């Protein structure tokens, strides 16, 4: 007579077969949706990838009664959605590389691991890949909760016609990694933001080491793999890819260390009822100009989440203002706000509306 464990394992095997059968059924339905879109003239990843629909699926799954935790279910279903989405044509996603950067991890968190990921050297190159059509979407870092905005990303958003169609928030755990646990560390490589995030830990543990900024945390790991007497501040994924030892985990000075990323593409997302809009404007050079502009948001009951200034780089001491606020450009009060801004500002550009994560 089979034991309880044997019976349980037989039941697990049966359930696994049922799960695979249902996943395949889901994939068939996803292909049916794709074929219908194609008949209606829809082509390309913009029609296959619908952020609001994917978030709705995840929300419905997570809301159901569960034994598995929310994060586990989200990870499992992100991969199922990714695999189904890519059956017709793999989605091409450019990201700030190389492999194993936090931007790479954010791209996988949003799109799943199935697809065609294209690492490039800068946010500008990400934009160029999407604009040229070599990639359908791009993922770029825009802001860290401790170190502030990524200025080069803000600058390219003004220049490009691409739209922000998604937002990703990723908790950042920085690790100190090296080739050998016993090696003397004379140089520490990392991205400038990561060096700043771990300033206190570095000063306590390697006060004499030379700090060398590089283009990304993964690039830092790549360099350390080829050098002696060097360490890198990077993520756990970078240590695995470049076969390095994790000497210490969680070395960031703040436990609440998050980076925000934008998904850029040629699509405009539809209102979901829980949206955010990013916009840039330049005010006229007169007394009270910015005060009056902010009054427009207040008058139309628009909740500003962020405002930040950047030089226009066209005239000395001329600034543009980046704002994030709740709502979608198709919402009546938001549309009215933008109309008022256009009458009062030199420049107004909507950067995109996207569902809040």
GIGI-V116520 format. One record per pair of residues at least 24 apart in sequence whose ideal C-beta (glycine too) atoms are under 6 Angstrom apart, sorted by the first residue. I is the first residue (numbers start at 1). J is the second residue. If there is no record, write none. Layout:
BEGIN
I J
I J
END
This chain:
BEGIN
27 84
27 87
30 84
31 87
34 88
45 91
45 136
46 266
46 267
48 85
49 91
51 166
51 269
52 269
52 270
52 272
52 355
54 81
55 355
78 112
79 112
82 112
82 114
83 114
86 114
86 115
90 115
90 116
91 115
91 136
92 116
92 135
92 136
93 117
93 137
94 118
94 120
94 126
94 129
94 135
94 138
95 139
96 140
98 218
99 241
100 218
100 237
100 238
100 241
101 216
101 218
102 235
103 139
103 141
106 139
106 168
106 170
106 261
107 139
109 168
110 168
123 152
123 153
123 156
124 156
127 156
127 160
130 162
130 264
137 263
137 265
138 264
139 261
139 263
140 262
141 259
141 261
142 260
142 262
143 260
144 193
144 259
145 258
146 197
146 254
146 257
147 193
147 196
154 310
154 322
157 351
158 280
162 264
163 268
163 352
164 262
164 278
164 351
164 352
164 354
165 263
165 265
165 267
165 269
165 354
166 263
166 354
167 354
167 357
168 261
169 258
169 260
169 357
170 259
171 258
172 257
172 259
173 250
174 198
174 233
174 251
174 252
175 236
175 246
175 249
176 231
176 247
176 248
176 251
177 232
177 234
177 239
177 244
177 246
178 231
178 245
178 247
181 245
184 229
185 209
185 231
186 229
187 212
187 230
188 231
189 214
189 220
189 223
189 232
190 217
190 220
190 232
190 233
191 216
191 217
194 233
197 252
198 233
198 251
198 252
200 253
201 251
269 354
271 328
271 330
272 355
274 356
275 328
275 353
275 355
276 324
276 326
276 356
277 325
277 327
277 329
277 353
278 324
278 351
278 352
279 323
279 350
280 320
280 322
280 349
281 321
281 341
281 345
281 348
282 320
282 346
282 347
283 345
284 346
296 337
296 340
300 333
300 336
300 337
301 333
302 337
328 353
329 353
END
